[in-house]
Amino acid sequence: MKNKVLFSLVMSAVLVGAVGCGKKDAPAAAGSNTPAAPAASGKTYNIAISQIVEHPSLDATRNGFLAALKDAGIVDGQNLKVDYNNAQGDSANNLSIAQKIGAKSNDLVLAIATPSAQAVVQQVKNSPVLFAAVTDPLGAKIVSNLDKPGGNVSGASDTNPEATVQLVNFITTNFKNVKNVGVVINTGEPNAVVMADRAEKELAKSGVKLVRAPVTNTSEVKQAAESLVGRVDAFYITLDNMVVSGVDAIIQTANKNHIPFFSSDRDTVEKGAFATVGFKYFDHGYQVGQMAVDILKNGKKPGDMKVGMQEKLDLILNLKAAAAQGITVTDAMKNAVKDKTNNIIQ
């Protein structure tokens, strides 16, 4: 009898000990190799993007914008839903996209390029709107005041008038044989006209003429470039979305005929133009993305946010393009580049 009682007492102690160990070890087991249950998710943001056409500068702008959001913890596919729309350069599509976005409620709308911004600001009244890759927000009537736009719209311009001045100075200083500069241009795009007029005025100070070859769609870019051969000593393009989309044709024509080709954006120089004064469009998009973070997280109102502008400018040279276009790159040209490591493209 004593043995049975002793055995019962021992087994009870073992069972109690086992239950106690089980309770003690449970948290450790959950926190070892098994991932903890995700915390309750916060707000999910809805952002609509309208982009007039796909080309490297505008795509880089969009990527920079999303990168700024990601760095602030707003991540596509996690707590961010992006409704991306591309008009493929078609004005009817552009308007339709703006109308579709305007019919919905979004936490923020981004319009990339002047035509997209013009359509969006007309159609979107119930959501904050930011624009990017717009050359002349005032001339395009996207905002009426750069310091305090008012309403639900703000953003950043992708140009600084000083960039055109510096580029023209580079051309007239280093290319004394250039007397006529040809520009392929979509005269229906306001920002292209503004920049061409500015370049024409600056070139005239050195007795250089600007010769315009107009286009109405991207398929005409090649013919327009070829029409300038024999009439001009250099090519130039503005921040013209239609022309930039067909820029390969200008590069080919410039290389074939040994005509120096100057652009208004870094991406075109990386692609095969010789020089520009500019910046990285990724950085431009990142700047607008930081504005978006202020709106989404800090409650800022677009109408109270000053329209941004690119302040950090540098000469950018493509040495391979120079060789293809018959350009002798001098030490003086290279010395004009501030950041030689990043802005002299080998």
Stockholm file with secondary structure:
# STOCKHOLM 1.0

chainA/1-346         MKNKVLFSLVMSAVLVGAVGCGKKDAPAAAGSNTPAAPAASGKTYNIAISQIVEHPSLDATRNGFLAALKDAGIVDGQNLKVDYNNAQGDSANNLSIAQKIGAKSNDLVLAIATPSAQAVVQQVKNSPVLFAAVTDPLGAKIVSNLDKPGGNVSGASDTNPEATVQLVNFITTNFKNVKNVGVVINTGEPNAVVMADRAEKELAKSGVKLVRAPVTNTSEVKQAAESLVGRVDAFYITLDNMVVSGVDAIIQTANKNHIPFFSSDRDTVEKGAFATVGFKYFDHGYQVGQMAVDILKNGKKPGDMKVGMQEKLDLILNLKAAAAQGITVTDAMKNAVKDKTNNIIQ
#=GR chainA/1-346 SS CHHHHHHHHHHHHHHHHHHHHHHHHHHHHHTTTSCCCCCCCCCCEEEEEEESCCCHHHHHHHHHHHHHHHHTTCCBTTTEEEEEEECTTCHHHHHHHHHHHHTSCCSEEEEESHHHHHHHHHHCCSSCEEEEEESCTTTTTSCSCSSCCCTTEEEEESCCHHHHHHHHHHHHHHCTTCCEEEEEECTTSHHHHHHHHHHHHHHHTTTCEEEEEECSSGGGHHHHHHHHTTTCSEEECCSCHHHHHTHHHHHHHHHHHTCCEECSSHHHHHHTCCEEEECCHHHHHHHHHHHHHHHHHHCCCGGGSCCBCCCCCEEEEEHHHHHHTTCCCCHHHHHTCSCHHHHEEC
#=GC SS_cons         CHHHHHHHHHHHHHHHHHHHHHHHHHHHHHTTTSCCCCCCCCCCEEEEEEESCCCHHHHHHHHHHHHHHHHTTCCBTTTEEEEEEECTTCHHHHHHHHHHHHTSCCSEEEEESHHHHHHHHHHCCSSCEEEEEESCTTTTTSCSCSSCCCTTEEEEESCCHHHHHHHHHHHHHHCTTCCEEEEEECTTSHHHHHHHHHHHHHHHTTTCEEEEEECSSGGGHHHHHHHHTTTCSEEECCSCHHHHHTHHHHHHHHHHHTCCEECSSHHHHHHTCCEEEECCHHHHHHHHHHHHHHHHHHCCCGGGSCCBCCCCCEEEEEHHHHHHTTCCCCHHHHHTCSCHHHHEEC
//
